[in-house]
Each structure stands twice: as C-alpha cells, then as structure tokens.
Amino acid sequence: MVTTFKKLLQNFRGMPEAHQNVVSIAIRYFIDTEDAQNDFSETFGFDDDLAVLNAALLSIDREDLLVVR
C-alpha cells in the first residue's frame, strides 16, 4: 500500500482536482490515528485501509495500481 501511495503522491500535482481530493481522502484514512490501533491489533487490521485505497484507485481510473492482498 505504501508503494502505491508514493506513486500517487509523485503524480499528485498533475492530477485533476477531483482525483487529488479522492487520493487525499484515501491517504487521510490510512494515517487516521483512531484507525491505527485497530490496524495493529487485529489480524486483518489493514483490510479496511486496503479497501479504501482500491476504491479510490478505481474511482480515478488507476486500476494499474490496485493492491492485492
């Protein structure tokens, strides 16, 4: 996931504003402190983060970056 976020951030300035908003929301969800405790305390803690990231990628037509668990 981190590699995919890095790729998105490298191209962030060149994205349409709507895509920037979607990427920003996905990143904020990933780094949310309230969610962080669950990420490390559960076996599938990052699955929700992965689902948000992949949904964001689909919505901005970047299927090439989808992350498979």
N, C-alpha and C positions, 0 to 999 in steps of 0.2 A: 504494500500500500504506500509506503513512504516513497519508493521509487516513482510510482505513478504520480503522487502529489508533487514531487520535484519536477517531473516532466511538465505537469500542468503549470506550475509556477514559472518555469522557464519561458513559456509562451503566453503568460498571463496578459501582458500589456498589448499583445496583438490580437487578443480575443474580442469579440463583440461584448458590449457591456452586459448583456443578458447572460452570456456564458461566464463572464467574470463573477457575476452575482451567484450563479449556481456553484462554481468552484469555491468561492469564499464560504458559502454555507456548508459545503461538504468538509472543508478544512476546519471550520469552527466546530462542527460536530465532532470531528476526530480529536481535537485538542480540548474539548469541553471537560472541565475539571470534575463536574458532577458525574460524568460518564466514566471517567478514568478509573475510579475504584472498581466498578464492575468489569472493566476491561481486564484487569489483572487478577480478579478474584474468582472468575468463572472460567470453565473450560472453553466455552465459546464466546468469550468476552468481546472479541473484536468483530464478531459476525455482524452486529448491527452497524458498525463503522464501515465494514466492507459493503454491506447492502446500500448504505447511503452513498458511498463513493461510486459504486457501479451504477446506481440510479442516476447520479449526476452525470457520469460519463455517457450514459445512453441519451440523456436529455440534451447533451451538447454534441451529439453525433461523433463521439470518440470511442466507438466500440473497440478500436485497436488497442486501447489501454485498459480494457476490462481486466480485473484481477480475479483469478480463480483460486479458491481455497483448496 
